[in-house]
Amino acid sequence: MDPSRPFTTADARRAGISPDILRGPRFRPLFRGTHVAAEVEPTVVTWIAAALLLLPWDAAVSHSTAMRLYGVDPPDLSVLEFSTNTRHPRRIPGLVLHRRRGTLHPRDVQGFPTLGPDRTFVDMALRLRLPALVALGDHLVHRGLTTIDDLRAYVDLRHLDGVRRARRIVPLVRAGAESPPETLVRLMLRFARLPEPEVNGVIADTLGQFLARGDLVFRAWKVVVEYDGAHHRTDAHTWAHDLRRRELLEAAGWIVIVITATDLSRPTEVVTRVHEALVRHDYVGPRPVHSALWTHWFA
């Protein structure tokens, strides 16, 4: 038995560890009946490993916990979720076990049986608001965990809870989006009825030489929208590179709009700034529309 990994009370007994020692300072309790060495600081991986010791043999990580393993934090971090085809009457605080009718087909993710990215997208379709679900799809595609074609085929061919909503939202997923805030800005603009930008479009000068890759590119109007996370300002090299890049773009006649995390709390202003930039470069389309649904999703 390796005490640096989760183990059960039965494992401890077989290893000759008495109940008194198990309750002492050498070990840390996890879920009821599972433990780990006291010096181990539990991570989500530790908790998942402990949970699987208590669940049916076919249990697989699913729903919000699968999201976490795929690299996206779900809105609720308070429980771990798994799926099974087996009856399991025992309730364990901190765990949610979903009994599924159809046969599960898990894959290995970080050493754990986990439902696939396409299934996870569908499982979360009834929980996540539209921007968050699109961001999940963008992330799965960007990480190479699925493709837009595979995701569309999956939702078209399955009959699962959430699949109808997933079918409506999959057409909004784009390849190339590199972060949830970038997806959020794109959707803010799209649902305000501005033209849809290219995602991570390549920008060249008049001679065809590479200038930059823009987060959101309105090519017809030479406007590029960039989302700058905190690392863009705290990393000196990144900051200097960004400034030089913007100088080159502006010298080539592009308007560069920079959006930060603070700006996301003022979404109407974000849309207005982009619209005004488009108008300066001869955009004659309709003004932005902030519907009740837009306000619900973004404001």
NORKAGI-V511129 format. One line per field, one symbol per residue. psi: psi as a letter, one per 30 degrees, with the letter a starting at -180 (. if undefined). burial: + if it has 9 or more other C-alpha atoms within 8 Angstrom, else -. A space follows every 10 residues. Layout:
BEGIN
psi=???
burial=???
END
This chain:
BEGIN
psi=kjfflkllee eeefggklee eefafflkkb lkglllkefk jkleeeeeee efffllfgkk klbeeeeefg gkklfjgflk klllgkkjfk kjkfkkjkjk elkkillkjh gkkkkleeee eeefefekle eeeeeeeeee eefgflleee eeeefeflil kfeeeeeffe ffkkkfkfle eeeeeeeeee fgglkklkkh kkklafggkk eljkejjief ghkkkkkjle ffffjeeeee eeeeeeeeee fggkkjkkkl eefffieeee eeeeeeeeef hgkgallkki leeeeeef.
burial=----+++++- +++---+--- ++---+++++ +--+++++-- -----+++++ +++--+--++ ++++++++++ -+-+-----+ +++++----- ----++--++ -----++-+- -+++++++-+ ++++++-+-- ++++++++++ ++---+++-+ ++-++----- -++-+++-++ --+++++--+ -+++++++++ ++++--++++ +++++----- ++-++++++- ++++++++-- -++----++- -+--++-+++ ---++++-++ +-++-++--+ +++++-+++- -------+-+ ---++-+-+
END
